[in-house]
């Protein structure tokens, strides 16, 4: 699912994300460690994997692009 970093505590490596469906879900330092990411910032877009009411994995979000118009 796509989500936005809502809160992030660099001291603990945990925080929460706001999903595109409007849910605020917590993640632990373990989810961040598995992502390979070192830092997050509020407002950053991510892809999140959810188990129950918790995020268990994070990855950088991707932005789709339209094809370039041909001249």
C-alpha positions as CSV (number, residue, x, y, z in Angstrom):
1,X,0.0,0.0,0.0
2,X,1.1,3.6,-0.5
3,X,1.6,5.7,2.6
4,X,3.2,9.0,3.8
5,X,5.4,9.3,6.8
6,X,3.3,10.9,9.5
7,X,5.7,10.8,12.4
8,X,9.2,9.6,12.8
9,X,11.5,9.5,15.9
10,X,15.1,9.2,14.8
11,X,16.2,8.2,18.3
12,X,14.1,5.1,18.4
13,X,13.7,4.5,14.6
14,X,10.0,4.1,15.0
15,X,7.0,6.2,14.0
16,X,3.8,6.1,12.0
17,X,2.5,6.4,8.5
18,X,-0.7,7.8,7.1
19,X,-2.1,5.4,4.5
20,X,-3.8,6.6,1.4
21,X,-7.0,5.2,2.9
22,X,-6.7,7.5,5.8
23,X,-5.4,5.1,8.5
24,X,-2.5,6.1,10.8
25,X,-0.5,3.0,11.5
26,X,2.6,2.5,13.6
27,X,5.9,1.0,12.5
28,X,8.8,-0.1,14.6
29,X,12.6,0.2,14.2
30,X,12.6,-3.3,12.8
31,X,10.4,-2.4,9.9
32,X,12.8,0.5,9.1
33,X,15.9,-1.8,9.4
34,X,14.4,-4.3,6.9
35,X,13.8,-1.5,4.4
36,X,17.5,-0.5,4.1
37,X,16.5,3.1,4.7
38,X,18.5,5.1,7.2
39,X,16.4,8.1,7.8
40,X,12.8,9.2,7.1
41,X,11.1,12.6,7.1
42,X,7.5,13.5,7.6
43,X,5.7,13.8,4.3
44,X,8.0,11.3,2.5
45,X,6.1,8.8,0.3
46,X,6.6,5.1,0.9
47,X,5.3,1.7,0.0
48,X,4.3,-0.1,3.2
49,X,3.4,-3.7,4.0
50,X,0.8,-4.1,6.7
51,X,0.1,-7.0,9.1
52,X,-2.9,-6.4,11.2
53,X,-2.7,-2.9,12.6
54,X,1.1,-2.5,12.2
55,X,3.5,-1.8,9.4
56,X,6.1,-4.5,9.1
57,X,8.0,-3.4,6.1
58,X,8.8,-0.1,4.3
59,X,10.2,0.7,0.9
60,X,10.7,3.9,-1.1
61,X,7.6,4.8,-3.0
62,X,7.7,5.1,-6.8
63,X,6.3,7.8,-8.9
64,X,4.7,6.9,-12.1
65,X,5.7,9.0,-15.1
66,X,3.9,9.6,-18.4
67,X,5.7,8.7,-21.6
68,X,7.4,11.6,-23.3
69,X,5.4,13.1,-26.2
70,X,7.0,12.4,-29.6
71,X,7.9,15.5,-31.7
